[in-house]
């Protein structure tokens, strides 16, 4: 629920972002293309959103938060959310399988 509300806010804010698209000539194979200002800005926004998500998640996800913040390549907000969901499913107890009797010692 938290992620859905946060994502909705991000989508609303993204309508206010305007990028100037510069025309460029065809790149040569020997020319290294540096990222454009809009690409750099998009990465900054993406990283900020991932930090916002990780800062706002439930303390039960502390292991996931520490793991994601420790990664060399910082995750996108979507990757962080998916990791938290998978971590939550790993931590939740397995429901009993119907039709199988549990043996007690």
Beta strands, then each sheet from edge to edge (+ up, - down):
end
